[in-house]
Amino acid sequence: MTDVFKGLYEVIEKRKEEKQEGSYTCYLFEQGMDKILKKCGEECSEVIIAAKNGNNIDTANEICDLLYHLLVMMSEAGISVEEVEEILEARRQKIGNLKTFHVSDHNT
């Protein structure tokens, strides 16, 4: 899946550098970070609603829309796929390190 993200990110980066008429990605870059973040928020809400409704096809499609907009946001912010991969890999390495929960004494 990483290759898919990297490939899409490369296309997004290319659109950022070489404007292409009619490109939605170019439109987002022209509008700036506020518009990109607004779209991320909208797509996130659509993922939540699709998941709540239990339609896996709709949910998967909305996840794709969200991931695309997150990649555009990453590009605009100068965050690479590799940076995110490194963080995720570090977190994956921690799997199994259980945290202990603080227990409150409600009687005192």
Secondary structure in CASP SS format (residue, H / E / C, confidence):
PFRMAT SS
TARGET T0000
AUTHOR 0000-0000-0000
METHOD secondary structure of the structure
MODEL  1
M C 1.00
T H 1.00
D H 1.00
V H 1.00
F H 1.00
K H 1.00
G H 1.00
L H 1.00
Y H 1.00
E H 1.00
V H 1.00
I H 1.00
E H 1.00
K H 1.00
R H 1.00
K H 1.00
E H 1.00
E C 1.00
K C 1.00
Q C 1.00
E C 1.00
G C 1.00
S C 1.00
Y H 1.00
T H 1.00
C H 1.00
Y H 1.00
L H 1.00
F H 1.00
E H 1.00
Q H 1.00
G C 1.00
M H 1.00
D H 1.00
K H 1.00
I H 1.00
L H 1.00
K H 1.00
K H 1.00
C H 1.00
G H 1.00
E H 1.00
E H 1.00
C H 1.00
S H 1.00
E H 1.00
V H 1.00
I H 1.00
I H 1.00
A H 1.00
A H 1.00
K H 1.00
N H 1.00
G C 1.00
N C 1.00
N H 1.00
I H 1.00
D H 1.00
T H 1.00
A H 1.00
N H 1.00
E H 1.00
I H 1.00
C H 1.00
D H 1.00
L H 1.00
L H 1.00
Y H 1.00
H H 1.00
L H 1.00
L H 1.00
V H 1.00
M H 1.00
M H 1.00
S H 1.00
E H 1.00
A H 1.00
G C 1.00
I C 1.00
S C 1.00
V H 1.00
E H 1.00
E H 1.00
V H 1.00
E H 1.00
E H 1.00
I H 1.00
L H 1.00
E H 1.00
A H 1.00
R H 1.00
R H 1.00
Q H 1.00
K C 1.00
I C 1.00
G C 1.00
N C 1.00
L C 1.00
K C 1.00
T C 1.00
F C 1.00
H C 1.00
V C 1.00
S C 1.00
D C 1.00
H C 1.00
N C 1.00
T C 1.00
END
